[in-house]
Amino acid sequence: MEIEKLTDKDCLVCNNPSKGMHFGAFTCRACAAFFRRATVLNLQFECINKNNNCTGDKKRRFICKSCRFSKCQKIGMTSKKFILDYDPTTSMKDLFDYYLTSDELNSNSMTNSPNCLISEDENNINNNDDILFHFSPKSSKNPNAIIDFSDLTQKIELIFDSNKNGKYEISNFQKSSVIVEINQMEIFDMVNLLKNAIIIKWAKWINSFCLLKTIGKQQKMQLFRNSWNILHIFERLQITSKYQEFYKSNSILISDSLLWICGKSHFNVSNISDITNRYFSKLFDPFLQRFIDEIGQKLYEIKIADQELKFCLIQLLGYDTTDLTQETIEIIEKLKDEIADEMHYFYSNYFNLTNYSCRLIRLLNIVKNMKVGY
């Protein structure tokens, strides 16, 4: 009797072509990635139809995550098959050191002119999504000082209106050849950095995914609001972790050319608030220090590649589902399944690895800690 090829079997969860045995059952890589993600991140689901009997097939596997996960368990998938007694990470370090070539050094210039609008109209505070920051207590010099991002909102909407097909890869974010250690940073300089570089690049990144182009502009803007900051912090931690001298000094590259040092660097917020710079630093530094200690350390230890960074960022995308529709959440799930196939190609072609599950589990644990800390 001829032995049936593994690749000829259908996925026992969604009936798509199986890619072999995953966690104790024949499944496609997308369903295997979904099960791994749900188990490692300890995700809790509720049946969308309240009957725990939704159909899971090629077309509808994304509709109900609760029933999809239940089906994974019913067919025998179990976390015990994660092979947790084997950690290929150590043996992969030399391979990753070889793969992670040194960054090209590019100088980035910053504009120092504060073009942020300060509104004296207190009515602008109410019901305006373009107002992102409002400090209290207000500055006695500018009692109604507001940082207005309305011009930035227009730029983001133009990006989201664009249907151009093109990639905006994470590897575009590079360390500058000139690194400036921050002693005091004016709040308006930080606003300019947010408006002209940081926020814009994340809007371009989100809009680079074909699946996300199908989301309505209002939903895409909400997804962006819910995600850009946690994405930025994680990416900055990963960039910083590449360089031992920065990581060891409790520092983080807040841009490609600016180094923030916890306990030394601080913002000058005197133009918009009467709170002292020292007090503001006491609020801000512990938040940042926790990420450096808990996330930066793990990233430094395992030396993740750019493709793995992309994998982690997609897991963080839409971590906050506030005001996201079910359709948007389903599209994000599809994107996570797409990256699962990309990771298989990455590990198989660059490292000739077929057993990379433990590496992904380690990455997912870092993502989980990032969400908890945030």
Helices and strands as residue ranges (DSSP letters): G 6-8, E 21-22, E 25-26, H 29-40, H 65-74, G 79-82, H 89-99, E 117-118, G 122-125, E 131-133, E 147-148, H 150-161, G 170-172, E 180-181, E 184-186, H 187-193, I 194-198, H 199-207, H 210-213, H 217-241, H 244-247, E 251-253, E 258-261, E 266-268, H 277-291, I 292-296, H 297-302, H 306-316, H 326-351, H 357-373
